[in-house]
Amino acid sequence: MGLRTQSLRAYFRETFEPRLREVSKGRSLLFVEKHRKLLLLGFAVFFGVLAYRVTANEARIDWLMTNRPRIEAWEQLLFSRHFVPVLDPKELEALAPSLPYLRTGRDPRVWITENHRVLVLFDPTGTRVYSLGKGLPEKIEPELWEPLGHGWDAYEALSARSLPIPHETVLKPKKGRKIQRDAREIDF
């Protein structure tokens, strides 16, 4: 690159760059002035839609929190899925540090481990722990808890899941005896 080219570039920078900045500033200000109403309308619509979605979600969570399934409904579903309540205080005490932490009242109230062995139901009457089959695992990492949701959403999510059946609950017929079945039952 020659000396003349360098000097022309320097001259161009000194002469035209400040003017280009001024022109571009003026254009952007002119654009904002011309279309200010349209921009304000766009922002208002955007924030209105955002506020509607947040409010609708909050209202849904409020409804789910106030209209939750009764504990009898939970127990019927859990017993039909072979979950048993954990009542041993020593097991519950050992499990307490690994339970999910509820930061706010809006956090999901029903949690299950990834392997579907332990379910925790945070109820206003107290925390209830259920295990699939007998006993609890030795240790559950806090990262393994998966939220099922609030109230009826959690109930439906649990009833829609296919859970493993523990070995101790599978009925095996003894020799010479048949398991009684309902005549209306259909096997596939």
N, C-alpha and C positions, 0 to 999 in steps of 0.2 A: 504494500500500500504506500502510495507516494505521499510526499509532504503536502502537495496541493489537495489531495483527497481528504487528508486529515484536517486541514485548515477549513475546507468547505463544510465538513461535518460539524466541526466546532462552531462555525458561523451559523449553520442551520439550527443547531441546538440552542444557541444564544438568542437567535432571532425568533424562531417559530414555536419552540416548546412552551414558553410562557403564554403565548397567544392561544395555543391549542388548549391549554388548561383552562384559560378564561372562557373560551368558546364552549368547551364541554361542560363546564359548570353552568354556564348560562342556559345551555340546552336542557340539562337535567332539571334546573329550576323552572324553566319554561314548561317542560313536560309535566312537572308536579303541579304547577299552577293551573295548567289547562285541564288536567284530569284528576284534580283533587277530590271532587265529589265521587268520581268512579272508584278511586282508591279507598276512600273512606267507606263507601258502600261495600266494597270487597272485604275490607277488614271487618266490618260489622257482621257481614254474613258468615265469615270464617269463625269469628269468636262466638257468634250466636249458635252455630252448629256445634261447636266444641262444648259450649256451656250446656246445650240440650243433651248431648251424649253423656256428659259427666253427671248431670242431674238425673237423667233416666237410670243410669247405673246405680247411683246412690239410692234412688227410690226403690229400685228392685232389691238391693241388698237390705234396705230397711224392712221391706215386706217379708223377705226371707228370714230375717232375724226375729221378727215379731210373730210370724206364722210358721213356726218350725214344727216338724213332726213330733208327736209325743214320744216319750221314751219307750212306751209299749210297742209302738210301731217300729222303732229302731231295733228293739230286742227281737221282735218277730222276724224281721228281715235278717238280722245277724245270726239268729239261731238257725234259720233255714239255710244259711250259707255256712254253717258249721263253725261259727265263731262262738267262743265261750268267754264269759267275763273273767277277768283276772281279779281275784279277790285277796290274794296273799299279800299282806302288807310289805313283806321283805322283797318280793318281786317288784311291786309297785315303787318301792323306795329305790331299788336298783335301776329301774327304768326312768325315774323322774329326771335325771340330768340330760337324757337324750330326747326328751319330749320336745316337740316344736314349740317355739316361743311365740306367744301372741303379743305383737307390739301394740295393736290398737283393737278396738271393738269391731273393726271391719275385717279383720283377718279371718280366713276360712276356719270354720268350727269343727270340721271333720277331716282327719288326716289318716293316711294309710301308708305303710312302708312299701318300698318298691317291689318287694317280693310277696306282698299281700299277706304277710303273716300276722301283723299287729295293726289294729285300728284304734284310734283315739277319738273320743267324742267329747268335746268341751261343751258341757251343758250348764245352764245357770245353777243347777242343783249340785254340780261338781264334775270333776273329770272322770270319765269312764274309759277303761281300757279293756279291749277284747283281743283275744288271740285266736288264730286259726288252729284248732286242735288244742293240745294240752301244752301248757308251759310257754315261756317266753324265750326268745333267743338270748344268749349271754349278754351281747351288747349290740345296740343299734346306733349307727352313726347318725348324727343330726341331719346330714345331707341326704339321707335315704328317705326322709319323710316327703310324701307327696300330698298336696292338698286336694280334697275332693270338693270342697265348696261349703256353702251355707245351706242349712235347712233342706227343703225339698230337692234342690239341685243336687246336693250331696247324696241324698237318699236315692234319687234316680240314677246318679252316676255309679253308685255302688251296686244297685240292682242290675244295671246293664253290663257290669264287668263279669268276665268269666274268671272265676277264682278256682285255684286248685283245691281238690278235696283231700284233706289229710288222711293218711293211711289208717289211723285208728278209728275213723268214722265210717269206713267202707264196710258194708254188710256182706259177709260171706256166708252162703248157705252151708249148713252142716249136712252131712250125708243123711239121706232119708227125709230131710225136711226141705220144704219149699218156702221161699219168701212169699208172704201174702201180698198180692198186688191188686190194685183196683181194676175192675173189669173194663173201665172206660179208658184206662191208660194206653197210650200208643207208644210203641218202641220203634225207633228208627235204626 
